[in-house]
Amino acid sequence: MKYKIRAAAERDLDDAATWYGEHAVDPRTPLRFLLEVRAAFELIAESPAAFAEIHGDIRRCPVRAFPAYAVFYRILDDIVVITAVFHGRRRPTVWKQRR
């Protein structure tokens, strides 16, 4: 199945990669983070129904090597819409409002 990344989710990715670039000891961490998130996108596209709905029709896929992060998405007809890439300690009301 194809997937579409909403602009807000792209901003989430950019913000997290920037944070890792400024705080991680290993300079490769931002790239590793982005690659792991893209791997989660591909996993979701291959099996979109594999992850449970956690809030209405929004599903959550953990980012494997960065377990504090998750990808939030919806299945709409023949496309997966990525709505957020969020750290688990952020307020969930933000991703819950993204439709």
HELIX and SHEET records of a PDB file:
HELIX    1   1 ALA A    7  HIS A   23  1                                  17    
HELIX    2   2 THR A   29  GLU A   46  1                                  18    
HELIX    3   3 PRO A   48  ALA A   50  5                                   3    
HELIX    4   4 PRO A   92  LYS A   96  1                                   5    
SHEET    1   A 5 LYS A   2  ILE A   5  0                                        
SHEET    2   A 5 ILE A  79  HIS A  87  1                                        
SHEET    3   A 5 TYR A  69  LEU A  76 -1                                        
SHEET    4   A 5 ILE A  58  PRO A  62 -1                                        
SHEET    5   A 5 GLU A  53  HIS A  55 -1                                        
END                                                                             
